[in-house]
Amino acid sequence: MALHRGGNEKERHLDEKEYARLALNPFFGEADPVGSMTSAPPRHRLPDRPLAPATAYQLVHDELMLDGNSRLNLATFVTTWMEPQAGVLMAECRDKNMIDKDEYPRTAELERRCVAMLADLWHAPDPSAAVGCSTTGSSEACMLAGMALKRRWMQRNADRYPSREARPNLVMGVNVQVCWEKFCAFWEVEARQVPMEGDRFHLDPEAAAALCDENTIGVVGVLGSTFDGSYEPVAALCSALDDLQERTGLDVPVHVDGASGAMVAPFLDEDLVWDFRLPRVSSINTSGHKYGLVYPGVGWALWRTAADLPEELVFRVNYLGGDMPTFALNFSRPGAQVVAQYYTFLRLGREGYRAVQQTARDVARGLAERIEAFGDFQLLTRGDDLPVFAFTTTPEVRRYDVFDVSRRLRERGWLVPAYTFPANREDLSVLRVVCRNGFSSDLAGLLMEDLGRLLPELRQQAAPLGRDESKSTAFHH
């Protein structure tokens, strides 16, 4: 989450009467006692007295009106629409603490069933032997998977670790989501990143294998790159690591970060081999709150067998009652999202998920083609993997850039992120569109109408306005 300072710099230096109180409409306040209809609470310290529930609600509600419309946010991968019945179930479960499995055994059972369903979906050799857990999202799931990789490496190298010569490393593409960089920083693992080259915007299997050595805890393959929506070649990566083992004896496991693709590929790309069908894949994560079609935040982490998750990382607590094993960074979190995930699995089934994801992919492909038809843009991807595509301006476009397009679309309510690519392709700036359930072909048509209206004005600019870092568009995973 974002870090915040205790109040805006301007507000901290203004007299509280002048600016640092919330504006209170007299209609919101209570008529009795006298003065409460216009007595506004402070912004940055607790009020002296309670507010009426309706007043507190209205103050918060009005401020949130300035947030963007989540359905028009084409930057985020996160689910922005669910059925009303799912919302009712979540409201019924919002007071249940997911960690307290003895008190809420049916919620724990639904979590177990979701793990079993995912193990079957991802072709675990023996789904009953696979182990897994829910998390607050893919970031926590990746942290847990990374911890398991590191601990297994430590066990294999107990005679050398810790020592200066035995510093663990993790190999990944430079295109990974920032949670992997966080993992390496937090758990003191060297991040070895395969850079982008030319038109290759994700990991190269041979280059990844070349970065591995006796201190490599694993290699991360991404099924659906944040930057352009493309799948990384997980099978080719495993093959390259098989060759490495044959030459050197190094046995390097693979973790598949399937934050989005692990809930798309099983339904739309059934012949693509990326999951537990590959013996070298030891663990997989996904975000239930992305293409798992659940509101944030819920993720899932699964391991091929119990042996892939070191027992010493699993804790058992009895002070909530019972003796249930847990593997998590968080302790308390709501069970509502897990219940919503089980509801969605039941509600849709394989055919329902296939229909939803195919619709999203069809919208992405159609929208990509229509954007290309303007003639001002060239596509990097077309929505053929994730229902996501990235595009940039053609070399002939000199009067505006992708940041100008993003700024102008924001004026119409659309959030389409513009950003630069990482090392070796920092020269490339792109726009990215994420098509999710709820972003219909009708909404795509409205986006095209707005873009079509803006382009003639952008073409008349004298030059690009340049990237303003203080107002740069957001980049979300």
Phi, psi and omega per residue, in radians:
M1 nan 2.840 -3.126
A2 -1.227 2.631 3.018
L3 -1.652 2.415 -3.086
H4 -2.235 2.500 3.016
R5 -1.527 2.859 -3.027
G6 -1.381 1.044 3.096
G7 1.991 2.567 3.104
N8 -1.090 2.454 -3.085
E9 -0.989 -0.730 3.127
K10 -1.114 -0.753 -3.099
E11 -1.154 -0.621 -3.094
R12 -1.156 -0.409 -3.084
H13 -1.795 0.043 3.096
L14 -1.688 2.600 3.036
D15 -1.052 2.362 -3.062
E16 -0.997 -0.629 -3.135
K17 -1.148 -0.479 -3.053
E18 -1.386 -0.726 -2.968
Y19 -2.501 -0.518 -2.875
A20 -1.460 0.293 3.016
R21 -1.973 2.655 3.067
L22 -1.201 2.550 3.090
A23 -1.400 2.222 -3.079
L24 -2.000 2.042 3.010
N25 -1.202 2.225 -3.119
P26 -0.936 -0.515 3.122
F27 -1.083 -0.493 -3.086
F28 -1.324 -0.470 -2.990
G29 -1.446 2.980 3.122
E30 -1.571 2.498 -3.129
A31 -1.280 -0.397 -3.121
D32 -2.342 2.251 0.169
P33 -1.374 2.951 -3.087
V34 -1.056 2.373 3.091
G35 1.634 -0.260 -3.066
S36 -1.281 -0.281 3.141
M37 -1.251 -0.371 -3.123
T38 -2.189 0.075 -3.139
S39 -1.491 1.848 -3.012
A40 -1.611 2.534 3.105
P41 -1.338 2.695 3.106
P42 -1.244 2.825 -3.133
R43 -1.498 -0.670 -2.897
H44 -2.115 0.320 2.960
R45 -2.578 2.778 -3.131
L46 -1.106 2.413 3.060
P47 -1.085 2.710 3.120
D48 -1.249 -0.601 -3.072
R49 -2.215 2.799 3.083
P50 -1.153 2.746 2.983
L51 -1.856 2.721 2.991
A52 -1.116 2.526 -3.127
P53 -0.942 -0.747 -3.110
A54 -1.123 -0.639 3.133
T55 -1.178 -0.833 3.126
A56 -1.049 -0.749 3.123
Y57 -1.052 -0.828 -3.048
Q58 -1.139 -0.671 3.109
L59 -1.073 -0.819 -3.140
V60 -1.190 -0.776 -3.133
H61 -1.003 -0.793 -3.088
D62 -1.148 -0.671 3.133
E63 -1.168 -0.639 -3.124
L64 -1.243 -0.218 3.081
M65 -1.074 -0.380 -3.098
L66 -1.440 -0.136 3.013
D67 -1.172 2.758 3.081
G68 -1.282 2.948 3.077
N69 -1.439 2.024 -3.039
S70 -1.089 -0.531 -3.131
R71 -1.191 -0.400 3.126
L72 -1.693 0.128 3.125
N73 -1.499 1.746 -3.125
L74 -1.613 0.206 3.054
A75 -1.586 -0.643 -2.992
T76 -1.498 2.539 3.015
F77 -1.550 -0.128 -2.960
V78 -1.389 2.479 -3.132
T79 -1.037 2.304 -3.120
T80 -2.098 0.078 3.102
W81 -2.617 2.329 2.972
M82 -2.381 2.860 3.117
E83 -1.179 2.643 3.125
P84 -0.980 -0.619 -3.129
Q85 -1.094 -0.625 3.088
A86 -1.150 -0.699 3.103
G87 -1.090 -0.659 3.104
V88 -1.122 -0.799 3.115
L89 -1.049 -0.742 -3.127
M90 -1.128 -0.685 3.107
A91 -1.122 -0.619 -3.136
E92 -1.232 -0.368 -3.054
C93 -1.952 0.083 -3.003
R94 -1.188 -0.303 -3.137
D95 -1.662 0.047 -3.120
K96 -1.606 2.201 3.133
N97 -1.493 2.068 -3.035
M98 -1.050 -0.502 -3.080
I99 -1.257 -0.415 -3.028
D100 -1.550 1.262 -3.012
K101 -1.274 -0.389 3.106
D102 -1.308 -0.626 3.126
E103 -1.340 -0.550 -3.094
Y104 -2.148 1.176 -3.019
P105 -1.157 -0.513 -3.127
R106 -1.296 -0.632 3.044
T107 -1.088 -0.734 3.089
A108 -1.090 -0.639 3.121
E109 -1.170 -0.684 3.107
L110 -1.127 -0.649 3.064
E111 -1.078 -0.781 3.139
R112 -1.065 -0.724 3.135
R113 -1.124 -0.686 3.107
C114 -1.077 -0.747 3.099
V115 -1.047 -0.771 -3.141
A116 -1.113 -0.700 3.124
M117 -1.116 -0.728 3.125
L118 -1.190 -0.677 3.102
A119 -1.056 -0.702 3.091
D120 -1.206 -0.745 -3.127
L121 -1.087 -0.622 -3.085
W122 -1.680 0.292 2.988
H123 1.037 0.755 2.994
A124 -1.057 2.384 -3.108
P125 -0.918 -0.719 3.070
D126 -2.356 1.646 -3.069
P127 -0.940 -0.517 3.140
S128 -1.257 -0.318 3.136
A129 -1.639 -0.285 3.114
A130 -1.191 2.586 3.106
V131 -2.159 2.653 -3.137
G132 -2.966 3.096 -3.114
C133 -2.735 2.804 2.986
S134 -1.482 2.743 3.123
T135 -2.439 3.135 3.097
T136 -1.361 -0.156 3.138
G137 2.842 -3.067 -3.105
S138 -1.172 -0.503 -3.129
S139 -1.091 -0.823 3.089
E140 -1.145 -0.690 3.131
A141 -1.056 -0.713 3.110
C142 -1.150 -0.700 3.092
M143 -1.041 -0.769 3.141
L144 -1.134 -0.753 3.127
A145 -1.107 -0.736 3.112
G146 -1.116 -0.690 3.096
M147 -1.069 -0.728 3.130
A148 -1.129 -0.725 3.095
L149 -1.067 -0.792 -3.115
K150 -1.140 -0.746 -3.103
R151 -1.166 -0.646 3.093
R152 -1.135 -0.693 3.089
W153 -1.117 -0.730 3.120
M154 -1.067 -0.695 3.126
Q155 -1.135 -0.689 -3.140
R156 -1.251 -0.423 -3.059
N157 -2.067 0.608 -3.098
A158 -1.040 -0.481 -3.130
D159 -1.350 -0.280 -3.101
R160 -1.958 -0.388 -3.010
Y161 -1.902 2.364 0.037
P162 -1.554 2.438 3.024
S163 -2.726 2.824 -3.096
R164 -1.081 -0.561 -3.088
E165 -1.396 -0.294 -3.044
A166 -1.968 1.165 3.077
R167 -1.647 2.092 -3.083
P168 -1.160 2.580 3.077
N169 -2.346 2.739 3.128
L170 -2.235 2.251 -3.090
V171 -1.741 2.371 -3.101
M172 -2.789 2.909 3.009
G173 -1.368 2.727 3.139
V174 -1.193 -0.204 -3.104
N175 -1.511 0.060 -3.093
V176 -1.129 2.768 3.075
Q177 -1.207 2.696 -2.985
V178 -1.084 -0.328 -3.132
C179 -1.066 -0.505 3.129
W180 -1.268 -0.617 3.043
E181 -1.166 -0.655 3.064
K182 -1.079 -0.791 3.142
F183 -0.990 -0.829 -3.105
C184 -1.107 -0.659 3.131
A185 -1.241 -0.745 -3.063
F186 -1.277 -0.620 -3.048
W187 -1.881 0.299 3.010
E188 0.941 0.986 3.078
V189 -2.095 2.360 3.096
E190 -1.267 2.203 3.087
A191 -1.559 2.038 3.069
R192 -1.869 1.949 -2.994
Q193 -1.935 2.307 3.048
V194 -1.423 2.100 -3.088
P195 -1.307 2.837 2.995
M196 -1.289 2.628 3.082
E197 -2.458 2.161 3.079
G198 0.987 -2.149 3.140
D199 -1.647 0.194 3.037
R200 -1.677 1.971 -3.017
F201 -1.826 0.170 3.078
H202 -2.521 -2.975 -3.002
L203 -1.060 2.425 3.004
D204 -1.755 2.175 -3.051
P205 -0.981 -0.794 -3.103
E206 -1.174 -0.683 3.111
A207 -1.150 -0.632 3.104
A208 -1.143 -0.785 3.137
A209 -1.079 -0.616 -3.124
A210 -1.172 -0.397 3.139
L211 -1.494 -0.148 -3.084
C212 -1.424 2.538 3.018
D213 -2.577 -2.912 -3.066
E214 -1.170 -0.222 3.138
N215 -1.777 0.143 -3.130
T216 -1.410 2.105 -3.134
I217 -1.431 -0.378 3.134
G218 2.982 3.045 3.059
V219 -2.162 2.383 3.127
V220 -1.730 2.172 2.987
G221 -1.895 2.372 -3.048
V222 -1.864 2.128 3.096
L223 -1.691 1.401 -3.106
G224 2.021 1.511 -3.074
S225 -1.167 2.410 3.070
T226 -0.984 -0.649 -2.968
F227 -1.325 -0.604 -3.065
D228 -2.483 0.004 3.087
G229 1.448 0.068 -3.079
S230 -1.468 2.613 3.056
Y231 -1.391 2.430 2.971
E232 -1.432 2.616 -3.070
P233 -1.364 1.417 -3.044
V234 -1.106 -0.731 -3.137
A235 -1.102 -0.739 3.109
A236 -1.150 -0.615 3.087
L237 -1.097 -0.799 3.117
C238 -1.096 -0.673 3.115
S239 -1.114 -0.730 3.112
A240 -1.111 -0.647 3.118
L241 -1.293 -0.516 3.008
D242 -1.084 -0.782 3.105
D243 -1.091 -0.706 3.121
L244 -1.065 -0.749 3.134
Q245 -1.133 -0.674 3.133
E246 -1.124 -0.625 -3.112
R247 -1.407 -0.675 -2.941
T248 -2.079 -0.281 -3.059
G249 1.524 -0.082 3.135
L250 -1.276 2.191 -3.137
D251 -1.922 1.700 -3.018
V252 -1.847 2.096 3.128
P253 -1.338 2.834 3.123
V254 -2.083 2.331 2.946
H255 -1.892 2.314 3.110
V256 -1.750 1.992 3.025
D257 -1.455 1.638 -3.127
G258 -1.786 0.712 -3.073
A259 -0.761 -0.800 3.128
S260 -1.960 -0.836 -3.001
G261 -1.147 -0.444 -3.131
A262 -1.195 -0.228 3.041
M263 -1.949 0.222 3.051
V264 -2.066 -0.920 -3.064
A265 -0.994 -0.722 -3.120
P266 -1.044 -0.394 -3.082
F267 -1.772 -0.581 -3.063
L268 -1.882 -0.367 -3.061
D269 -2.274 1.031 -3.001
E270 -1.106 -0.465 -3.129
D271 -1.458 -0.166 3.125
L272 -1.335 2.120 -3.123
V273 -1.667 1.969 -3.066
W274 -2.501 -0.214 -2.899
D275 -1.856 -2.528 -3.069
F276 -1.220 -0.075 2.981
R277 -1.123 -0.391 3.069
L278 -1.577 2.016 -3.054
P279 -1.003 -0.436 -3.092
R280 -1.376 -0.272 3.111
V281 -1.341 2.001 -3.089
S282 -1.724 -0.407 -3.106
S283 -2.721 2.721 -3.117
I284 -2.481 2.482 2.990
N285 -2.192 2.771 3.016
T286 -2.609 2.860 3.056
S287 -1.796 1.947 3.024
G288 -1.080 -0.456 -3.087
H289 -1.561 0.163 2.998
K290 -1.882 -1.932 -3.124
Y291 -1.380 0.083 2.904
G292 -1.336 -0.198 2.948
L293 1.287 0.538 3.111
V294 -2.080 2.535 3.054
Y295 -1.025 2.663 3.117
P296 -1.157 2.610 0.034
G297 -2.235 2.235 3.059
V298 -2.617 2.368 3.048
G299 -2.351 3.078 -3.107
W300 -2.475 2.428 3.046
A301 -2.222 2.255 3.135
L302 -2.239 2.534 3.061
W303 -2.081 2.543 -3.069
R304 -0.938 -0.848 3.113
T305 -2.467 2.956 3.094
A306 -1.064 -0.496 -3.134
A307 -1.162 -0.395 -3.137
D308 -1.397 -0.200 3.094
L309 -2.043 1.791 -3.104
P310 -0.941 2.270 -3.082
E311 -1.033 -0.517 -3.086
E312 -1.189 -0.230 3.090
L313 -1.527 -0.189 -3.099
V314 -1.639 2.219 -3.110
F315 -1.882 2.590 3.066
R316 -2.173 2.214 -3.138
V317 -2.125 2.527 -3.134
N318 -2.087 0.006 -3.055
Y319 -1.459 0.016 2.944
L320 -1.777 0.022 -3.025
G321 1.707 2.456 3.139
G322 1.353 -2.970 -3.113
D323 -2.610 1.234 -3.043
M324 -1.699 2.362 3.099
P325 -1.269 2.556 3.117
T326 -2.510 2.463 3.052
F327 -2.334 1.837 -3.046
A328 -2.873 2.742 2.990
L329 -1.502 -0.630 3.102
N330 -1.570 2.697 3.058
F331 -1.786 -1.159 -3.129
S332 -1.602 2.294 3.016
R333 -2.803 2.701 -3.056
P334 -1.242 2.596 3.080
G335 -1.497 -0.070 -3.008
A336 -1.034 -0.749 -3.083
Q337 -1.201 -0.602 3.085
V338 -1.133 -0.756 3.085
V339 -1.066 -0.723 3.124
A340 -1.133 -0.612 3.096
Q341 -1.137 -0.770 3.118
Y342 -1.113 -0.721 3.069
Y343 -0.987 -0.795 -3.092
T344 -1.173 -0.698 3.071
F345 -1.036 -0.795 3.124
L346 -1.150 -0.765 -3.041
R347 -1.102 -0.746 -3.006
L348 -1.723 -0.756 -3.021
G349 1.127 -3.067 -3.109
R350 -1.103 -0.770 -3.088
E351 -1.194 -0.646 3.109
G352 -1.147 -0.783 3.084
Y353 -1.071 -0.709 3.137
R354 -1.063 -0.758 -3.130
A355 -1.125 -0.769 -3.119
V356 -1.128 -0.830 -3.096
Q357 -1.220 -0.603 3.102
Q358 -1.150 -0.687 3.104
T359 -1.077 -0.775 3.124
A360 -1.084 -0.727 3.127
R361 -1.156 -0.698 3.120
D362 -1.089 -0.720 3.110
V363 -1.106 -0.755 -3.128
A364 -1.104 -0.817 -3.133
R365 -1.090 -0.790 -3.128
G366 -1.117 -0.711 3.140
L367 -1.177 -0.700 3.114
A368 -1.057 -0.751 3.135
E369 -1.112 -0.701 -3.118
R370 -1.221 -0.619 3.085
I371 -1.183 -0.725 3.106
E372 -1.078 -0.599 -3.091
A373 -1.159 -0.339 3.070
F374 -1.057 -0.519 -3.120
G375 1.568 -0.185 -3.127
D376 -1.578 -0.249 -2.982
F377 -2.199 2.643 2.997
Q378 -2.140 2.436 -3.054
L379 -1.543 2.390 2.969
L380 -1.558 -0.697 3.044
T381 -2.382 2.892 -3.009
R382 -2.166 0.216 -3.105
G383 1.405 0.333 -3.109
D384 -1.386 -0.347 3.084
D385 -1.803 -1.729 2.922
L386 -1.151 2.718 3.031
P387 -1.296 1.001 -3.010
V388 -2.460 2.450 3.058
F389 -2.519 2.674 3.126
A390 -2.118 2.562 3.141
F391 -2.624 2.794 3.121
T392 -2.387 3.060 3.113
T393 -1.377 2.650 3.087
T394 -1.264 2.785 3.130
P395 -1.010 -0.437 -3.097
E396 -1.314 -0.324 -3.131
V397 -1.409 1.980 -3.081
R398 -2.054 -0.328 -2.989
R399 -1.520 -0.304 3.122
Y400 -2.582 2.910 3.123
D401 -2.315 -3.063 -3.061
V402 -1.135 -0.514 3.140
F403 -1.222 -0.604 3.045
D404 -1.122 -0.735 3.136
V405 -1.077 -0.804 -3.127
S406 -1.068 -0.768 -3.138
R407 -1.087 -0.763 -3.096
R408 -1.217 -0.636 3.095
L409 -1.165 -0.571 3.117
R410 -1.099 -0.552 3.095
E411 -1.070 -0.468 3.130
R412 -1.642 0.075 3.104
G413 1.720 -0.105 -3.114
W414 -1.551 2.344 3.019
L415 -1.872 1.766 3.093
V416 -2.055 1.917 -2.990
P417 -1.259 2.479 2.987
A418 -2.049 2.364 -3.078
Y419 -2.785 2.860 3.090
T420 -1.689 2.673 3.089
F421 -1.383 2.873 -3.083
P422 -1.424 -2.891 -3.003
A423 -0.786 2.436 -3.115
N424 1.394 -0.314 3.036
R425 -2.325 0.614 3.121
E426 -1.194 -0.207 3.082
D427 -1.297 -0.230 -3.023
L428 -1.749 2.093 3.059
S429 -1.977 2.352 -3.020
V430 -2.376 2.902 2.901
L431 -1.919 2.596 3.130
R432 -2.326 2.419 3.124
V433 -2.091 2.168 3.080
V434 -1.821 2.068 3.120
C435 -1.731 2.005 -3.100
R436 -1.997 2.950 2.995
N437 -0.999 2.287 -3.082
G438 1.794 -0.353 3.033
F439 -1.600 1.638 -2.975
S440 -1.454 2.992 3.064
S441 -1.124 -0.498 3.080
D442 -1.161 -0.780 3.088
L443 -1.122 -0.670 3.083
A444 -1.057 -0.674 3.097
G445 -1.124 -0.677 3.091
L446 -1.152 -0.670 3.068
L447 -1.050 -0.760 -3.134
M448 -1.133 -0.664 3.110
E449 -1.085 -0.775 -3.138
D450 -1.150 -0.730 3.114
L451 -1.118 -0.710 3.115
G452 -1.081 -0.617 3.109
R453 -1.251 -0.567 -3.071
L454 -1.388 -0.566 -3.018
L455 -1.025 -0.761 3.116
P456 -1.017 -0.639 3.108
E457 -1.217 -0.730 3.131
L458 -1.112 -0.638 -3.135
R459 -1.177 -0.325 3.141
Q460 -1.598 -0.089 3.106
Q461 -1.081 2.634 3.079
A462 -1.251 -0.635 -3.101
A463 -2.900 2.850 3.064
P464 -1.002 2.509 -3.128
L465 -1.322 -0.258 3.117
G466 1.544 2.807 -3.114
R467 -1.510 2.091 3.081
D468 -1.685 1.854 -3.067
E469 -1.037 -0.550 -3.122
S470 -1.271 -0.309 -3.127
K471 -2.215 0.382 -3.083
S472 -1.146 2.612 -3.110
T473 -1.265 2.608 -3.067
A474 -1.273 2.627 3.064
F475 -2.120 1.972 -3.054
H476 -2.037 2.620 3.047
H477 -1.720 nan nan
